[in-house]
């Protein structure tokens, strides 16, 4: 199936690692022009080198701290100067730290909102007006099932995810008449650094080995395994493409059927 993504200008935040990296690779393979935005220039350069042969266009990198609104605006201006108008935004930057419940304080809640919620809001604030003015565009927010199913070690991050889901649906209703579609994916556990951090915290709390936690966790998933970042990337491709032209304001769960929630 031709997703009609050839030549499209795609910005992937958090594109240097994990799900963001997988999304960048997938869009490059479809012939898109891809920009990676991340806080770490070192990680960006490494990712760009790894992705260089993945598509027809070498990836563009822009270092920015997206927790700061002015940095997101600067990054947007630089990207459009170097690449032209942005067609697609995939938000995958920022991971809220996990805390044991007795370690929670006000700073933890603020940090989670900065890390996950405001990074997404700032990039949408920077790029949505241009998309609306052109009458076209697509946004895919990679959020997380922690916003629908509370976890005792992920409460601040889960709260940020919930807020971001509401913002996604609300902005979709605002920008739909302007030709811009905004959707979200809610992954469950995904193999990679973030899952490793969660397993480490749970190991320290319970004394159960990482290997046993991983095996037992995957047994609970109806599909029998945790997601690979590439699984999420393939759905992001679809939602960003014209094959999903009548989909907006959707929050798509991707946890292998683990959470039986509406």
KOLDRENSE-237144 format. One record per residue (C-alpha): residue in three letters; x, y, z; residue number from 1. Coordinates in pm, whole numbers. Layout:
N
R   resn       xx       yy       zz   resi
R    ala        X        Y        Z    NUM
...
//
This chain:
262
R   resn       xx       yy       zz   resi
R    unk        0        0        0      1
R    unk      135      340     -101      2
R    unk      107      571      201      3
R    unk      185      875      -16      4
R    unk      457      994      221      5
R    unk      731     1041      -38      6
R    unk      889     1385        2      7
R    unk      674     1480      301      8
R    unk      851     1688      567      9
R    unk      824     1500      896     10
R    unk      942     1620     1237     11
R    unk      998     1353     1502     12
R    unk     1063     1476     1854     13
R    unk     1256     1233     2070     14
R    unk     1374     1089     1740     15
R    unk     1718      989     1858     16
R    unk     1608      689     2065     17
R    unk     1336      432     2124     18
R    unk      996      478     1962     19
R    unk     1098      812     1812     20
R    unk     1399      655     1642     21
R    unk     1182      373     1507     22
R    unk      933      628     1372     23
R    unk     1211      824     1203     24
R    unk     1342      507     1037     25
R    unk      995      410      920     26
R    unk      920      750      764     27
R    unk     1260      756      595     28
R    unk     1191      414      447     29
R    unk      868      556      300     30
R    unk     1064      829      122     31
R    unk      985     1115      361     32
R    unk     1222     1395      460     33
R    unk     1274     1352      833     34
R    unk     1403     1585     1104     35
R    unk     1500     1459     1448     36
R    unk     1463     1691     1747     37
R    unk     1605     1601     2086     38
R    unk     1778     1756     2385     39
R    unk     2104     1563     2339     40
R    unk     2317     1663     2040     41
R    unk     2535     1357     2100     42
R    unk     2236     1123     2071     43
R    unk     2110     1311     1765     44
R    unk     2440     1273     1580     45
R    unk     2458      903     1661     46
R    unk     2098      849     1547     47
R    unk     2153     1045     1225     48
R    unk     2457      834     1144     49
R    unk     2259      515     1200     50
R    unk     1968      641      987     51
R    unk     2172      792      705     52
R    unk     2113      502      464     53
R    unk     1751      434      567     54
R    unk     1591      648      295     55
R    unk     1638      881        3     56
R    unk     1699     1188      221     57
R    unk     1959     1215      501     58
R    unk     1793     1304      832     59
R    unk     1815     1660      958     60
R    unk     1893     1710     1327     61
R    unk     1806     2001     1556     62
R    unk     1903     2014     1921     63
R    unk     1638     2175     2144     64
R    unk     1510     2156     2499     65
R    unk     1139     2124     2427     66
R    unk     1041     2180     2789     67
R    unk     1099     2546     2702     68
R    unk      845     2710     2471     69
R    unk     1100     2945     2316     70
R    unk     1324     2650     2225     71
R    unk     1036     2477     2046     72
R    unk      963     2795     1851     73
R    unk     1331     2830     1757     74
R    unk     1348     2469     1645     75
R    unk     1035     2510     1431     76
R    unk     1176     2818     1260     77
R    unk     1508     2646     1191     78
R    unk     1342     2333     1055     79
R    unk     1116     2522      817     80
R    unk     1409     2734      699     81
R    unk     1612     2423      622     82
R    unk     1339     2188      498     83
R    unk     1032     2389      405     84
R    unk      681     2368      554     85
R    unk      628     2082      797     86
R    unk      363     1831      688     87
R    unk      372     1587      980     88
R    unk      467     1609     1347     89
R    unk      530     1297     1553     90
R    unk      570     1373     1922     91
R    unk      770     1112     2112     92
R    unk      998     1325     2329     93
R    unk     1013     1323     2705     94
R    unk      972     1048     2957     95
R    unk      842     1115     3306     96
R    unk     1051      957     3578     97
R    unk      896      679     3781     98
R    unk      880      714     4160     99
R    unk      791      489     4449    100
R    unk      476      639     4607    101
R    unk      654      744     4927    102
R    unk      905      946     4722    103
R    unk      644     1169     4557    104
R    unk      650     1542     4620    105
R    unk      540     1856     4437    106
R    unk      862     1868     4237    107
R    unk      797     1520     4097    108
R    unk      453     1619     3966    109
R    unk      589     1940     3809    110
R    unk      881     1752     3650    111
R    unk      645     1499     3492    112
R    unk      432     1771     3333    113
R    unk      742     1946     3199    114
R    unk      893     1624     3064    115
R    unk      588     1478     2892    116
R    unk      298     1722     2867    117
R    unk      466     2055     2792    118
R    unk      718     1913     2544    119
R    unk      424     1804     2327    120
R    unk      224     2123     2383    121
R    unk      520     2344     2296    122
R    unk      589     2168     1965    123
R    unk      223     2171     1868    124
R    unk      201     2541     1957    125
R    unk      501     2603     1730    126
R    unk      385     2402     1427    127
R    unk        5     2386     1426    128
R    unk      -53     2749     1317    129
R    unk      155     2696     1003    130
R    unk      -26     2372      921    131
R    unk     -362     2545      968    132
R    unk     -261     2837      747    133
R    unk     -170     2591      469    134
R    unk     -489     2390      523    135
R    unk     -315     2056      575    136
R    unk     -112     1862      827    137
R    unk     -108     1568     1063    138
R    unk        8     1521     1422    139
R    unk       65     1187     1596    140
R    unk      123     1205     1971    141
R    unk      283      895     2123    142
R    unk      147      908     2477    143
R    unk      100      591     2685    144
R    unk     -151      365     2857    145
R    unk      -33      502     3191    146
R    unk     -279      785     3129    147
R    unk     -572      543     3137    148
R    unk     -455      277     3384    149
R    unk     -302      409     3706    150
R    unk       27      259     3822    151
R    unk      154      326     4173    152
R    unk      508      390     4041    153
R    unk      398      608     3749    154
R    unk      143      848     3894    155
R    unk      294     1183     3786    156
R    unk      369     1049     3439    157
R    unk       25      896     3413    158
R    unk     -135     1227     3507    159
R    unk       68     1402     3235    160
R    unk      -43     1138     2985    161
R    unk     -409     1189     3079    162
R    unk     -379     1564     3032    163
R    unk     -212     1511     2695    164
R    unk     -491     1282     2579    165
R    unk     -747     1549     2656    166
R    unk     -538     1814     2478    167
R    unk     -507     1583     2175    168
R    unk     -881     1531     2143    169
R    unk     -958     1896     2212    170
R    unk     -707     2030     1961    171
R    unk     -830     1779     1702    172
R    unk    -1177     1934     1721    173
R    unk    -1029     2284     1687    174
R    unk     -796     2211     1398    175
R    unk    -1007     1962     1204    176
R    unk    -1195     2239     1021    177
R    unk     -855     2386      927    178
R    unk     -744     2065      753    179
R    unk     -519     1933     1030    180
R    unk     -568     1590     1186    181
R    unk     -441     1516     1539    182
R    unk     -434     1162     1679    183
R    unk     -256      970     1954    184
R    unk     -114      626     2018    185
R    unk     -111      481     2369    186
R    unk      161      215     2390    187
R    unk      177      -20     2681    188
R    unk      512     -171     2771    189
R    unk      762     -130     2486    190
R    unk     1101     -299     2477    191
R    unk     1379      -45     2532    192
R    unk     1535      194     2781    193
R    unk     1210      310     2945    194
R    unk     1095      -45     3013    195
R    unk     1441     -125     3152    196
R    unk     1410      167     3397    197
R    unk     1066       49     3509    198
R    unk     1192     -305     3559    199
R    unk     1489     -178     3760    200
R    unk     1260       18     3993    201
R    unk     1025     -276     4039    202
R    unk     1321     -508     4106    203
R    unk     1445     -277     4381    204
R    unk     1098     -268     4537    205
R    unk     1005     -634     4511    206
R    unk     1335     -820     4498    207
R    unk     1215    -1012     4191    208
R    unk     1474    -1046     3919    209
R    unk     1449     -844     3599    210
R    unk     1426    -1163     3394    211
R    unk     1133    -1295     3598    212
R    unk      953     -961     3588    213
R    unk      993     -944     3211    214
R    unk      881    -1302     3152    215
R    unk      584    -1277     3389    216
R    unk      479     -942     3244    217
R    unk      478    -1070     2888    218
R    unk      276    -1376     2989    219
R    unk       -3    -1142     3101    220
R    unk      -30     -980     2757    221
R    unk     -298    -1150     2541    222
R    unk      -71    -1123     2235    223
R    unk      206    -1290     2435    224
R    unk      477    -1024     2416    225
R    unk      563     -662     2477    226
R    unk      573     -426     2180    227
R    unk      880     -352     1977    228
R    unk      930       18     1889    229
R    unk      877      -72     1523    230
R    unk      524     -191     1605    231
R    unk      436      159     1722    232
R    unk      611      320     1426    233
R    unk      400      132     1172    234
R    unk       79      264     1326    235
R    unk      223      616     1339    236
R    unk      288      589      963    237
R    unk      -75      500      898    238
R    unk     -220      773     1118    239
R    unk        3     1036      957    240
R    unk      -80      925      604    241
R    unk     -373     1000      376    242
R    unk     -487      641      428    243
R    unk     -620      774      761    244
R    unk     -773     1087      606    245
R    unk    -1098     1053      805    246
R    unk     -934      976     1139    247
R    unk     -884     1256     1389    248
R    unk     -919     1286     1765    249
R    unk     -853      913     1800    250
R    unk     -666      768     2097    251
R    unk     -543      425     1987    252
R    unk     -436      174     2255    253
R    unk     -137      -45     2172    254
R    unk      -77     -269     2470    255
R    unk     -140     -609     2311    256
R    unk     -489     -624     2463    257
R    unk     -364     -613     2824    258
R    unk     -593     -333     2948    259
R    unk     -961     -409     2896    260
R    unk    -1071      -45     2911    261
R    unk    -1279      174     2679    262
//
